[in-house]
């Protein structure tokens, strides 16, 4: 759980820094893009679980 919290905190800090220096966010700005990333992660986990 600590990893998840630290990852969220790091993401928040990066998001704030990018907004502060007026750069586009380094992540998909839409729900579809985020779901694509989640799908890649789940597919990777399923592959390792099966094989």
Backbone bond lengths (Angstrom), bond angles and torsions (degrees), N, CA, C in turn:
res aa  C-N    CA-C-N  psi(-1)  N-CA   C-N-CA  omega(-1)  CA-C   N-CA-C  phi
1 X - - - 1.449 - - 1.530 111.16 -
2 X 1.331 115.65 -30.88 1.460 119.72 178.43 1.524 110.49 -62.94
3 X 1.350 116.40 -39.22 1.471 120.10 178.46 1.520 111.05 -59.52
4 X 1.315 116.57 -43.07 1.463 121.18 -178.66 1.526 110.14 -64.21
5 X 1.311 117.06 -44.46 1.461 120.84 179.58 1.528 110.86 -63.72
6 X 1.341 116.99 -44.41 1.469 120.30 179.91 1.528 111.16 -65.42
7 X 1.335 117.39 -37.66 1.463 120.59 177.55 1.523 110.74 -65.21
8 X 1.331 116.60 -42.11 1.455 120.56 177.83 1.529 110.63 -63.76
9 X 1.318 116.96 -43.84 1.455 121.55 178.86 1.531 111.04 -62.18
10 X 1.327 116.66 -44.00 1.461 120.01 178.18 1.522 110.80 -62.39
11 X 1.326 116.75 -41.56 1.458 120.65 178.01 1.514 112.41 -62.87
12 X 1.321 116.20 -41.40 1.468 119.83 178.11 1.528 110.81 -62.92
13 X 1.317 116.40 -43.26 1.472 120.32 179.68 1.522 110.66 -63.39
14 X 1.322 116.91 -45.40 1.469 120.57 178.90 1.519 110.48 -62.18
15 X 1.331 117.37 -42.38 1.464 120.67 178.39 1.521 111.84 -61.10
16 X 1.333 116.74 -42.04 1.461 120.31 178.64 1.522 111.17 -65.64
17 X 1.327 117.16 -43.43 1.472 120.65 179.49 1.525 110.56 -62.70
18 X 1.332 117.24 -44.86 1.460 119.75 179.74 1.523 111.28 -62.66
19 X 1.330 117.20 -40.38 1.467 119.99 178.17 1.528 110.52 -66.15
20 X 1.325 116.57 -38.89 1.463 121.77 -177.81 1.524 111.42 -64.47
21 X 1.350 116.98 -40.75 1.472 119.00 -179.72 1.533 111.75 -94.05
22 X 1.327 115.84 12.04 1.463 123.87 173.57 1.535 113.40 58.33
23 X 1.322 115.99 47.93 1.459 122.22 174.21 1.526 108.28 -108.43
24 X 1.334 117.64 153.71 1.469 118.58 175.47 1.528 109.96 -67.47
25 X 1.309 116.12 150.31 1.462 119.09 -177.91 1.530 110.70 -64.97
26 X 1.339 117.18 144.12 1.471 120.84 179.88 1.525 112.27 -85.27
27 X 1.321 116.56 42.12 1.458 122.45 -179.78 1.517 108.15 -150.91
28 X 1.312 117.42 160.20 1.458 119.43 177.71 1.533 110.51 -61.22
29 X 1.318 117.96 129.43 1.457 120.02 -176.99 1.527 114.09 -82.90
30 X 1.319 117.36 2.60 1.463 119.89 -178.31 1.520 110.66 -122.93
31 X 1.309 115.72 158.75 1.458 120.61 178.49 1.532 111.09 -61.66
32 X 1.320 117.45 -36.58 1.471 120.26 -179.79 1.532 110.79 -62.06
33 X 1.318 117.26 -40.73 1.458 120.28 178.92 1.518 112.06 -65.78
34 X 1.317 115.62 -40.46 1.464 120.19 178.87 1.531 110.21 -66.40
35 X 1.316 116.81 -40.54 1.471 120.18 178.13 1.528 110.58 -64.68
36 X 1.333 117.23 -33.36 1.461 120.50 175.94 1.513 111.42 -62.70
37 X 1.308 116.66 -42.37 1.471 120.81 177.97 1.525 110.40 -64.83
38 X 1.325 116.84 -42.67 1.467 120.20 177.71 1.523 110.38 -62.77
39 X 1.333 117.02 -39.96 1.464 121.15 177.78 1.518 112.17 -62.15
40 X 1.324 117.08 -40.65 1.467 120.94 177.21 1.525 110.04 -61.66
41 X 1.329 116.46 -45.11 1.457 120.58 179.81 1.530 111.51 -62.39
42 X 1.333 116.50 -45.80 1.467 120.03 -179.06 1.524 110.50 -65.14
43 X 1.329 117.41 -41.99 1.457 120.05 177.31 1.515 112.66 -60.63
44 X 1.310 116.93 -40.41 1.465 122.65 177.65 1.531 110.21 -62.47
45 X 1.322 116.35 -44.62 1.468 120.61 179.94 1.528 111.42 -65.95
46 X 1.334 116.90 -41.17 1.463 120.53 178.74 1.520 110.65 -62.21
47 X 1.328 116.97 -43.16 1.470 120.36 179.62 1.527 110.27 -58.74
48 X 1.325 117.26 -45.96 1.463 120.46 -179.19 1.523 112.00 -70.32
49 X 1.316 117.67 -28.84 1.447 120.67 177.16 1.528 111.09 -70.67
50 X 1.349 116.57 -38.97 1.462 120.95 -178.43 1.519 111.13 -76.47
51 X 1.332 116.88 -42.17 1.461 119.58 -176.55 1.501 109.51 -105.04
